[in-house]
């Protein structure tokens, strides 16, 4: 999995954990719901600035969205 896919999975998982819709996340982060959806599908790569804004909206550290959970669970 590349970083774009890892971020997509982690973003979707965290958003669901918070019971937040794409629209709610988009509003909090200052983006369109369509853009958030594209990031979650791995259709687009988010730049570092976008990563930071999304992480802040979710209440997590930006690095948390880039951690490979599959690799961590094998350790």
Secondary structure as the mmCIF struct_conf table of DSSP 4:
data_model
#
loop_
_struct_conf.conf_type_id
_struct_conf.id
_struct_conf.beg_label_comp_id
_struct_conf.beg_label_asym_id
_struct_conf.beg_label_seq_id
_struct_conf.end_label_comp_id
_struct_conf.end_label_asym_id
_struct_conf.end_label_seq_id
HELX_RH_AL_P HELX_RH_AL_P1 UNK A 3 UNK A 17
TURN_TY1_P TURN_TY1_P1 UNK A 18 UNK A 19
HELX_RH_AL_P HELX_RH_AL_P2 UNK A 22 UNK A 29
TURN_TY1_P TURN_TY1_P2 UNK A 30 UNK A 30
BEND BEND1 UNK A 31 UNK A 31
HELX_RH_AL_P HELX_RH_AL_P3 UNK A 33 UNK A 41
TURN_TY1_P TURN_TY1_P3 UNK A 42 UNK A 42
BEND BEND2 UNK A 43 UNK A 44
HELX_LH_PP_P HELX_LH_PP_P1 UNK A 45 UNK A 47
HELX_RH_AL_P HELX_RH_AL_P4 UNK A 48 UNK A 58
TURN_TY1_P TURN_TY1_P4 UNK A 59 UNK A 59
BEND BEND3 UNK A 60 UNK A 60
HELX_RH_3T_P HELX_RH_3T_P1 UNK A 62 UNK A 66
HELX_RH_AL_P HELX_RH_AL_P5 UNK A 69 UNK A 74
#
